[in-house]
Amino acid sequence: MVVSRRQAPLQETVRQIQSAGGQADAFAVDLTDLAAVRLMAADIERVYGGVDILVLSAGGGRFLSIEETAAEEAADIMSSRYLSAFYVIRSLIGPMLNQDRGQIVIIGSSFAWLHSFNVAYKAAAHALHGLAQGLQTDLHDTGIHVMYVEPPPIRPLTTFFVHNPGTAQRLPAFYWRFTWTPDQLVRHILVGLERRSSYVSHPLMRILQPIYPLFSRPLVWLSRQQFPRFEDGGPLSGRRHRPPSSTTNDACALTDDLPSTPRPV
């Protein structure tokens, strides 16, 4: 089964699955709505008895600096990325615990630990990582396997970038050196499920991750050099190199050029 808040992408996904010889049902649900998620979970339990593999990849959010991020948008990003995952897991975990089996895949982001200016998106990624780690500890003595996935950018660009224009241009230059195709992402997830891995990411990212705490200050400086300047479409405060004429109104102007709220994938 596939779940999304928008009906058109759901039907297209179902069509692709069926054309490949598979079967799928679609549920149009706003995963940030706890009541709607509970109704969906009740339907799933009634029709299917539960789930065997649960993949959580919903979310959205623009890459904005603190001066560009409205408080309401920060709440929306946390809701669409972290709370939606928590709601779904909490609503479906009962049958999985009763059967003492199942696999949960949480797809997060490398920006949970990479130095970056995108404060709200980064915080939501941290929350997903914490959710995965907490579940791995909580469910350690059960038959439920939890895997956290931190993919690099996907080429070709996903609909996340379509619904959040300007985001791709704000990724650090070095980040585009580590990319996966959609097929590579799926292959890594399948291998991780077979091996019951706890963590899946790009191999080079796994090498870089433990280095970050050891060289924090120089890596912050190096990371900042990878982002475009404000006059080239970069964050308002990301490099503190604003033109003399820039004012706080620039943040509003930049924000108004983009969607007013983060969009789901």
C-alpha positions as CSV (number, residue, x, y, z in Angstrom):
1,M,0.0,0.0,0.0
2,V,1.1,3.6,-0.6
3,V,0.1,6.6,1.4
4,S,0.3,10.3,0.5
5,R,-1.9,13.4,1.0
6,R,-2.3,14.0,-2.7
7,Q,-4.4,11.6,-4.9
8,A,-2.7,12.2,-8.2
9,P,0.8,11.0,-7.2
10,L,-0.8,8.0,-5.4
11,Q,-2.6,6.9,-8.5
12,E,0.5,7.2,-10.7
13,T,2.5,5.2,-8.2
14,V,-0.2,2.5,-8.1
15,R,-0.2,2.5,-11.9
16,Q,3.6,2.0,-12.1
17,I,3.4,-0.9,-9.6
18,Q,0.6,-2.6,-11.5
19,S,2.4,-2.2,-14.8
20,A,5.4,-3.9,-13.3
21,G,3.2,-6.9,-12.3
22,G,2.6,-5.9,-8.7
23,Q,-0.5,-5.0,-6.7
24,A,-1.0,-1.9,-4.5
25,D,-3.7,0.0,-2.7
26,A,-3.7,3.7,-2.2
27,F,-4.6,5.7,0.9
28,A,-5.0,9.5,0.5
29,V,-4.2,10.7,4.1
30,D,-2.7,13.9,5.6
31,L,-0.1,12.2,7.8
32,T,0.2,15.4,10.0
33,D,-3.4,14.8,11.1
34,L,-3.3,12.4,14.0
35,A,-7.1,11.6,13.8
36,A,-6.8,10.8,10.1
37,V,-3.7,8.6,10.7
38,R,-5.6,6.6,13.4
39,L,-8.5,6.0,11.0
40,M,-6.0,4.9,8.3
41,A,-4.4,2.5,10.8
42,A,-7.7,1.0,11.8
43,D,-8.5,0.4,8.1
44,I,-5.1,-1.2,7.5
45,E,-5.5,-3.5,10.5
46,R,-9.1,-4.4,9.5
47,V,-8.2,-5.2,5.8
48,Y,-4.6,-6.5,6.1
49,G,-4.2,-7.4,9.8
50,G,-1.2,-5.1,10.0
51,V,2.0,-4.3,8.1
52,D,5.2,-6.3,7.6
53,I,7.4,-3.5,6.3
54,L,6.8,0.1,7.0
55,V,8.7,2.7,5.0
56,L,8.5,6.3,6.2
57,S,9.7,8.9,3.7
58,A,7.1,11.7,4.0
59,G,8.2,15.2,4.6
60,G,9.1,18.6,3.1
61,G,10.8,21.8,4.0
62,R,12.8,24.6,2.4
63,F,16.5,25.3,3.1
64,L,16.2,28.6,4.9
65,S,18.4,30.5,7.4
66,I,17.1,31.5,10.8
67,E,16.2,35.0,9.5
68,E,14.2,33.6,6.6
69,T,12.3,31.0,8.6
70,A,8.9,31.9,10.0
71,A,8.0,30.2,13.2
72,E,4.9,28.7,11.6
73,E,7.0,27.2,8.8
74,A,9.4,25.6,11.3
75,A,6.4,24.0,13.0
76,D,5.1,22.7,9.7
77,I,8.5,21.2,8.8
78,M,8.7,19.4,12.1
79,S,5.2,18.1,11.7
80,S,5.6,16.9,8.1
81,R,8.9,15.1,8.7
82,Y,9.0,14.0,12.4
83,L,5.5,14.0,13.8
84,S,4.0,12.3,10.7
85,A,6.5,9.5,11.1
86,F,5.8,9.2,14.9
87,Y,2.0,9.2,14.3
88,V,2.2,6.4,11.7
89,I,4.5,4.2,13.8
90,R,2.6,4.8,17.0
91,S,-0.7,4.0,15.2
92,L,0.6,0.8,13.6
93,I,3.0,-0.6,16.2
94,G,0.3,-2.5,18.1
95,P,-0.2,-5.3,15.5
96,M,3.5,-5.5,14.9
97,L,4.2,-6.0,18.6
98,N,1.4,-8.6,18.8
99,Q,2.9,-10.6,15.9
100,D,6.5,-9.9,17.2
101,R,7.8,-9.2,13.7
102,G,8.1,-6.5,11.1
103,Q,10.5,-4.0,9.8
104,I,10.5,-0.2,10.1
105,V,12.5,2.0,7.6
106,I,12.9,5.7,8.5
107,I,14.3,7.8,5.7
108,G,16.1,10.9,7.1
109,S,18.7,13.2,5.8
110,S,22.5,13.6,6.1
111,F,21.8,17.2,7.2
112,A,21.0,15.8,10.6
113,W,24.8,16.0,11.2
114,L,26.3,18.0,8.3
115,H,27.0,21.6,9.2
116,S,24.4,23.6,7.4
117,F,22.4,26.8,7.8
118,N,18.9,25.2,7.1
119,V,17.9,25.4,10.8
120,A,14.4,24.1,10.7
121,Y,15.0,21.3,8.2
122,K,18.1,20.2,10.1
123,A,16.3,20.1,13.4
124,A,13.6,17.9,11.8
125,A,16.2,15.6,10.4
126,H,17.8,15.3,13.9
127,A,14.4,14.4,15.3
128,L,14.0,11.6,12.8
129,H,17.4,10.2,13.6
130,G,16.5,10.4,17.3
131,L,13.3,8.6,16.6
132,A,15.1,5.8,14.8
133,Q,17.7,5.4,17.6
134,G,15.0,5.5,20.3
135,L,13.0,2.8,18.5
136,Q,16.1,0.6,18.0
137,T,16.7,0.7,21.7
138,D,13.0,0.4,22.7
139,L,12.3,-2.6,20.3
140,H,15.7,-4.3,20.8
141,D,14.3,-7.4,22.4
142,T,11.4,-7.8,20.0
143,G,11.2,-9.2,16.5
144,I,10.8,-5.8,15.0
145,H,13.8,-4.5,13.0
146,V,14.3,-0.7,12.7
147,M,16.6,0.8,10.0
148,Y,17.5,4.4,9.6
149,V,18.5,5.6,6.1
150,E,20.4,8.8,5.3
151,P,20.5,9.1,1.5
152,P,22.6,11.6,-0.4
153,P,20.9,13.8,-3.1
154,I,19.0,11.7,-5.6
155,R,19.7,12.2,-9.3
156,P,17.5,13.0,-11.2
157,L,16.0,15.4,-8.8
158,T,12.9,14.2,-6.9
159,T,9.6,16.0,-6.5
160,F,10.9,17.4,-3.2
161,F,12.9,19.9,-5.2
162,V,10.0,20.6,-7.6
163,H,7.8,21.6,-4.7
164,N,10.5,23.5,-2.9
165,P,12.1,25.6,-5.7
166,G,15.4,27.1,-5.0
167,T,16.4,24.3,-2.6
168,A,18.7,22.5,-5.0
169,Q,20.7,25.7,-5.6
170,R,21.3,26.0,-1.8
171,L,22.9,22.7,-1.3
172,P,26.6,22.9,-0.6
173,A,28.8,22.3,-3.7
174,F,30.5,19.2,-2.3
175,Y,27.2,17.6,-1.6
176,W,26.6,16.9,-5.3
177,R,29.7,14.7,-5.3
178,F,27.7,12.1,-3.4
179,T,24.6,11.1,-5.3
180,W,22.4,8.1,-5.8
181,T,19.9,7.3,-8.5
182,P,16.4,6.1,-7.3
183,D,17.4,2.6,-8.2
184,Q,20.5,2.8,-6.1
185,L,18.5,4.0,-3.1
186,V,16.0,1.2,-3.4
187,R,18.9,-1.4,-3.8
188,H,20.6,-0.1,-0.7
189,I,17.3,-0.2,1.3
190,L,16.6,-3.8,0.1
191,V,20.2,-4.9,1.0
192,G,19.8,-3.2,4.4
193,L,16.5,-5.0,5.1
194,E,18.1,-8.4,4.1
195,R,21.0,-7.8,6.4
196,R,18.9,-6.2,9.1
197,S,21.2,-3.2,9.1
198,S,20.5,-0.4,11.6
199,Y,22.0,2.4,9.5
200,V,22.3,2.9,5.7
201,S,24.0,5.8,4.0
202,H,26.5,6.7,1.2
203,P,29.9,5.0,2.0
204,L,31.8,8.3,1.9
205,M,29.3,9.9,4.2
206,R,29.9,7.1,6.7
207,I,33.6,8.0,6.6
208,L,33.0,11.7,7.1
209,Q,30.5,11.5,9.9
210,P,32.8,10.5,12.8
211,I,35.3,13.2,11.7
212,Y,32.9,16.1,12.2
213,P,33.0,16.3,16.0
214,L,36.8,16.2,16.0
215,F,37.2,19.1,13.6
216,S,34.1,21.1,14.3
217,R,35.4,24.7,13.8
218,P,37.4,24.2,10.6
219,L,34.6,22.1,9.2
220,V,32.0,24.8,9.9
221,W,34.2,27.3,8.1
222,L,34.7,24.9,5.2
223,S,31.0,24.1,5.0
224,R,30.1,27.8,4.9
225,Q,32.4,28.3,1.9
226,Q,30.4,25.7,0.0
227,F,27.1,27.6,0.1
228,P,26.3,30.3,-2.4
229,R,26.4,33.9,-1.3
230,F,23.1,35.8,-0.7
231,E,23.4,37.7,-3.9
232,D,23.7,34.4,-5.8
233,G,20.6,32.9,-4.2
234,G,22.2,31.7,-1.0
235,P,20.7,32.1,2.5
236,L,20.3,35.6,4.0
237,S,22.6,34.9,7.0
238,G,24.3,31.7,5.8
239,R,27.6,33.5,5.1
240,R,27.1,36.9,6.6
241,H,28.2,38.5,3.3
242,R,25.1,40.5,2.5
243,P,25.3,43.5,0.2
244,P,25.3,46.8,2.1
245,S,21.8,47.6,0.8
246,S,20.4,44.4,2.2
247,T,17.9,44.7,5.1
248,T,15.6,42.3,6.9
249,N,13.1,42.9,4.2
250,D,15.3,40.8,1.9
251,A,14.3,37.8,3.9
252,C,10.6,38.5,3.3
253,A,11.3,39.0,-0.4
254,L,13.2,35.8,-0.8
255,T,10.6,33.8,1.2
256,D,7.8,35.3,-0.9
257,D,9.4,33.9,-4.0
258,L,9.0,30.4,-2.7
259,P,6.0,28.4,-1.5
260,S,4.6,29.7,1.8
261,T,4.8,26.3,3.4
262,P,6.9,23.2,3.0
263,R,5.4,20.7,0.6
264,P,5.4,17.0,1.0
265,V,7.4,14.7,-1.1
